[in-house]
Amino acid sequence: MSPGVNKEAKTIRLVFELARADHPRLYDDLIQFHKGVKRVNRLRVLAHDGLLLQSGLLIGASREPFSQYATSDAQEGSGEITNELFAPAFKG
């Protein structure tokens, strides 16, 4: 358990407004869901994943995992790409 967290923690209730101008990507993601439980659960998932990313427990996936090699001179069988697979995790 984290320091400063009480075993009998009180429930946090949040009510907030989000304008698209403030956070377009977040707004576009959340607006897909009707008001209510599904939208709240999506926000919970995004918040949880964000905390994991921020603390380094989750590593973000790239949409193009090998895009850095697109312009590289790496030849098939050279081992450059395989070596990257076993490299230490990126610490941001």
N, C-alpha and C positions, 0 to 999 in steps of 0.2 A: 504494500500500500504506500502511496506517495506521502511524503511529509506534509502535514497541514490538512490532510483529508480525514474528516471525522467518520467513524463507522456508521453513525446515524446522521448522515448528511441530509440536509433538507432538499426538497425538490426545487429546481430552478424553473420558473415560468418566464418565457420570453414572448413578447409581442413586438414586432418590428415591421417597418416598411422598407421595401427595397425597390428603388427606381432603377430602370434599365441603364440610365445614364451613370449611375454609381458603379455598377458591376455588371456589364453586359453579358459576359459568359455565364455568371451565376444566375442572373435573371433568366436568360434563355433556357438554361437547364431546368430551373424550378418551375417556369411557366408551363412546361409540358404536362405537369400534373395538376389535377383539379385541386381546389382548396381542400385542406383537410389532412387526414392521416398520411396519405401517400406523399404529399409535398413535405410534410414535417419529417417523415422517415428519410426522404432523400436528402434533406438538409442535415439530418443527423449523420448519415453515411458520409457526406462530403466533409463535415466537420471532423468526424473521427479519422477519416483517411488523411485529412490535412494535418491533424496532430501527429499521426504516425509518420508522415513524411517529414514534418518539422523536427521530430525527435530522432530521425534517422532509422526508425524501425521498419520503414517501408520505403522501397526504392521505386521511383516513378519509371514507368515503361515508356520507351520511345516509340512513336508511331512508325519510325523507320530505323530499326535497330542497327542496320549496317550502312546507313547513309554516309557515315564518315569515310567509308572505303570506296564510295562511288568514284571519287577522283584520285584515289590512291593507286600506287603502282603495285599493290599487292597481287601476286600471281596465285592462281589456284594451286593449293598444296604447299604454299610457302610457309604457312604457320602463323602469319601475322594476325589473321582474324582469329584463329584458335587461341593464340596467346592472350588476346584481349578477353576471351571468354573466361579465363582463369585468373585474370588480373584482380587485385583487391577492389572491393566495392567503392563507388564514388562517395565521398563524404563531402556534402555541400555545406 
